[in-house]
Amino acid sequence: MNTALWIAFPYLCLASFVVGHLWRYRYDKFGWTTRSSQIYEGRWLAIASPLFHFGILGVLAGHFVGLVIPESVTASMGISESMYHVVAAGAGSVTGLMTVVGLALLIRRRRLTPSIFRFTTRMDKAMYLLLGAVIVLGMVNTVGFGLLGPGHDYRADVSVWFRTIFLLQPDAGLMASAPLSFQIHALLAFGLLAIWPYTRLVHLFSVPIGYVARPYIVYRTRDDRPGVRAPRRGWEPPG
């Protein structure tokens, strides 16, 4: 069972993530979009979207530091274990709360606006359900264990297991000893990766980064200075 849950399942989900994106880009380029619904409702979107997107960026940054960067690296930088967990729990609580509120408002808006809900695909509904569960469980782990509970050094088991997956040396025993909420959080997160290519989340890989460096667009208007002949309609004789 441990081999199926902590080795086979993650690799199946990663395969679906990679192959699914290649398939969709090859056969559904016109569907590679957020399916923007701003035209139908903009008041709630203006509040919910920044909350969710800035919150999730902070959450992802925290996960990158916690899962990818080994504990020995932060220790060599003079960051003690207690200091790391205080900062991680504090920042994770703030960004997590932003994400939860933003996602709740986005789901509320989508569900209560008929013109938006009508065009929400089944895969997007499943994505919202999985994403919400992943975020809520992440908050349970951050607040329940990190702030209010006894604490758990996930960098000693969950983070090491995560890195071994990508190093092709998976160690199922590391996750088998982790708390149940951390285990469910990891399974749901990999499940979200599995359905990612078939939902509107593909727009993450279409961020218009090139806009930052593109040249300015020059707009020219008609010269309305005094004394300049007004334009005439139609064809003018040559000369």
N, C-alpha and C positions, 0 to 999 in steps of 0.2 A: 504493500500500500504506500509506504514512504517513497519507494522508487517511482510509482505511478504519479503521486502528487507532486513531488519536489524535483523530479528529473524529467519524466516523460511529458507531463502536462505543460510545464514552461516551454519546452522545446517545440511542442505542437503549436502553442500560442504564438511563439516567435516566428515559426514557419508561416502561419496564417497571416501574421502582420506583414512579413516581407513579400510573400507571394501574392497576397491580396492587393497590396499597393501596386505591384507590377501589373497585375491583371487589370485592375481598374484604370490605371493610367493608359494601358494599351487599348482597352475596349470601351471605356466610359469617360473620355476626356471632358465631354460637355457636362457630365454629372459631377465633375471634380470641383465642387463649390460648396459654400456654406448654405446655399438656398436662403439667401438673405430675406428676412421678413420685415425689414424696417419700413417698407412702404405701407404695411398694414397697421403697424403700431410702433410709435417711437418714444412715447413718454416713459414707459416702464423700461424699455430697452436702454435708454440713456442712463438709467441708474444701475440696472442689473448687469449690463455688459462690462462696464469698467470694473465694477466690484469683482465679478467672476474672473475676468482675464488677468487683472493685476494680482488678485489673490492666488490664482493657479500658477502664475509665474513664480511667485514666492514659494509656493508649495513645491514646485518642481526643482527650484534652486536648492531648497532644503533637502529634498530627497537625493539630489545629486551629491551634495556634500556628505550626507549621512550614509549613502549606499556605495558610492564609488570611491571616495577618498578614505583610505585606511586610517584606523585610529592612530597608528604609529606616525603618520604624517602630521596630523594636527598636534600630537604630543611633541614632535620635534620643533614645532613652531611656537612652543611655550603655552599651548592651550591645554589646560588640565581637563580631566574627564568631567569633573563637576561643573566647571565653567562652560564647557561645550554643551552639556545637557540643559543648563539653565538658559543659555542663549537659544538653543534649538527648541526647547519647549515654549519659551516666550514668543519667539518669532513665528514658530509653527502655529501657535494658538491664534495669533493675530491674522496671519495670512489664511489659515484654515477657516476662521470665522468669516472672513471676507468671501472666501470661496463658497462656503455653505449658504450664506445669505444671497450672494449673487446667483448661485444655481437655483435656489428656491424661488427667487423672483423670476428667473428665466422660465422655469417650468410652469409657474403660475401664469405668467403671460401667455405662454404657448397653449396651455390647457384652456384658458378662459377667453381666448380670442379665436372664434370659430374659423376665420379665414386662415389662421396660422396652423391650428390643430388639424384641420382637414388635410393639409399637405405634409403632415409629419409621418414619415415612413415607419414601418414596424421596427426596422433596425435602429432607427434613431430613438424610438421609444425604449428599446432594450438598452441602448447606449446610455440614455438618461438614467435609467434604473441602476445600471451597473456603476456608472460614474458617481451617482449619489451615494450608493452603498460604500464605494471605495473611500469617498471623502468623509463620510460619517464615521466609518471605522477608523480612518486615520486620525480624526479628532478624538475618538475614544482612546486610542493609543497615546496620543500626545497629551491630552488633558488627564485622562484616567490614570495613566502610568507615570507620565512625566511631571505633572503638576500636583495632582491630588493623591496619587497612589504611591506605591512603594518604589516605582521606577523599574525600568528594565534596560539593560545595556544591549540594545539591538545591534550595535556595531560588533558585538562579539559572536553573534550567530546569524541574524538575518542578513546583515550587510556582507558578511563573509560568504554566505550561501549565494547571495545575488551575484557577487563577483565570480564565484566558481562556475556559475552557469555560462557566463560569457568567456571564461577561460577554458571551457570544455572539460572541466574537471569537477563536475557537480558533486556536492556532498549532502545527501538527503538528511543525514543525521543532525546537521546544524539546525534545519527548520523543524525537525521532529521534536526538538527540545524547546522550541520557542513557545510563548504563550499562545493560547487559542486565537485571540483576537488578532494577533500579528499574522498567524497562519491564514486565517480567513481573508484578511486584508491583502496578503500577497496573492492568494488564489484569485480573488476578484480582480485585482489589478492586472494579472496576466490574462484573465478572461476578457477584460476590457481591451487589451492589446489585440486579442484574437479577432474581435469584431470591428476594431478600429477602421480597417480599410473599407468597410461596407456601410459606413455612416458618414455624417457630415463632418466628422473630426478630421477628414483628409485635408481640410482647408488649412490645417497647421503647416503643411508642407507647401502652401501657396502664399505664404506671407510675402507681400510685395517689398522685399528688402531693397530691391533695385531702385525704389522711389527715392531713397536717401541720396543716391549718387547720380540720379539722372539729370540731364541738363534742364535748365529752366525753359518753360514754354513761353514764347514771346507772343503777346497779343497786340495786334495793330488795329487801330480804329481809324475812321474817316477823319481827315483833317478839317476841323470846323473853325479854323482861325478866320478872323474878319478879312475880307478881300480875296479869299480863295473861292474860285468858281464852284458853285454847287454841282454835284453830279447830275447828269441827265439820264433819264431812263431810255432804254432801247439802244439801237445802233446809231453811231455817229458817222458821218461821212469821213472818208479818209482824208488826212491832211488837216 
